[in-house]
Amino acid sequence: MSQLMALSVSVAVLGAVWSWICLGLAPSYLLVWVGFIAAACFFGAGGDQKALVRTIVGMIYGAVVAWITLMIISKGPQFQGAMGPIWDAIVIGVLVFFLVIVASVDVLSCVPANVYGFAAVAGYTLAKGNMADLTAGSFANPLILVAVSAACGGVLGYAMGQGATMLKAK
């Protein structure tokens, strides 16, 4: 079996299992799309054990930075009246700086992972429209939900790669 065919089969089978878990067994605890982003990031980061660590740590780091950004924005309504969306843009601009500047740290050197984690928390929170969930001590909190989904998705990517290796050997 060619490498491409082996990877295609592995991604298809494990992607279906992942989707079933997220959508059927644990819809309140896992985001299917964040897992797929993390799995893709794993392959983009090199598809090895270092990539697994960089994907999981980077996406969680980005999620934390987004959470801090949204907390600052949500707690600063006094600026919103005077400055409007300019305040939000300034806060975002300052905080996303930290997604890249940390790239000299090995586990945070996959800048796309950092950005994907940030985007997942920011996008999910803004689409849901409930900033109050940012302080929830449960899976309603976008930080918790994205961090768990990203970690599982990184492992999903690793499993897809291992599955492809086993299929290719046959």
Secondary structure, DSSP 8 states (H G I E B T S, - for coil): --HHHHHHHHHHHHHHHHHHIIIII-TTT--HHHHHHHHHHHHHTTSSHHHHHHHHHHHHHHHHHHHHHHHHHHT-HHHHHHHTHHHHHHHHHHHHHHHHHGGGSGGG--HHHHHHHHHHHHHHHHHHT-GGGGG-SSTTSHHHHHHHHHHHHHHHHHHHHHHHHHHHH-
